[in-house]
Amino acid sequence: MSDKVEVENPNSPGRTTRVDAAKYGAMKTALLAVLPAAAPGLTVAAAKAALLALLPQDLFPGGDKAGWWLKCVQLDLEAKGVIARAAGAPVRLHRV
């Protein structure tokens, strides 16, 4: 089993980056657990606050680097059509 996973970015179509699979998986599980299924969804800040308690402390001690990983997973899931942004500002996310 690989220790890396390829992620996409909707702002750079066709380009992928490889990141740590364990951290990606933990963040993906936590993010999908807190996002509602309908628009308008949660702001990124509200999603982060809600998911911090769901992250394993061995991967994210004290929430360390959770913001970076949240953005990484958010953009990948947006590119794959798993989550979407509601129209308008601020950015609000929901499951598709």
N, C-alpha and C positions, 0 to 999 in steps of 0.2 A: 504494500500500500504506500502511495506517495505521501510525502510530508508537505507537499505544495499543491496548491489549487490555482487554476488560471481564472483571473477576474477580468471583466470587461468594464468599459466606461462609455456611457452614451455620448460623451463629449468627444471621444476619439474612436469612432467606429472602426472595427477591424483590428484594433490594437489590444493586446492582452498583456497582463502582468501576472507573474507567479508570486503568490503570498503563502504564508504559513497556513496549512489546512486546519489545524486544531483551533487556532484563534479565529479564523474565518468561520468555521462551523459553529463555534460557540456564539459568536456575535450574530450570525444568521439566525440561529435558533432563538436567541433572546429577542432580536428585532422583530421577527415574525410573530412571536408570542405577545408582544405589546401593541403592535399596529392593528388598528381596527380594519374591518373588511370593507368599510364604506367611506367615501369622501365626506367631509374634508380631511379626516384623519388627524394625526398628531403633528405638532411642530417637531423639528429635529431635536430641539432642546428638551421638550417634554418626553420624547421617545427615549433619549439618552437617560434622563432622570429615572424613567420607569424601568429600563432594562439593566441598569447598573447592579441591582440586587440579584439579577438572574445570571450574571457572569461568574464563571468559576474563578476563585481567588488565586489558584495556581497559575492561571494564564493571564489574569488581569488584576494583580495585587493592588487593592485600593482603587480600582478603576483605572489604573495606569494605562495610557494609550488607548482608552476606550473611544475617545472622540475620533481618532484617526481611523480605527477599525470600523466604527460606525459609518463613517463617510465612505470607506472602501466598499463595505458590504452594501450600503445604500445604492451607490452608483452601479455596482455589479447587478443587483437585483432589479434596478430600473432598466438597465440595458437588456436584461433577460425577460422583462415584462412581468415579473413576479410582484413588484410593487409599483406604485405610480404616485406622481405629485398632483395635488389638487391645484386648480387655477388660482392665480393671485399670490400675493405675498402675505405673510412669510411662507416659506416652503412648508407644506404639510404633506405627510406621507400616509398612504393606506395600502393594504393588500389588494391585489387585483382579483 
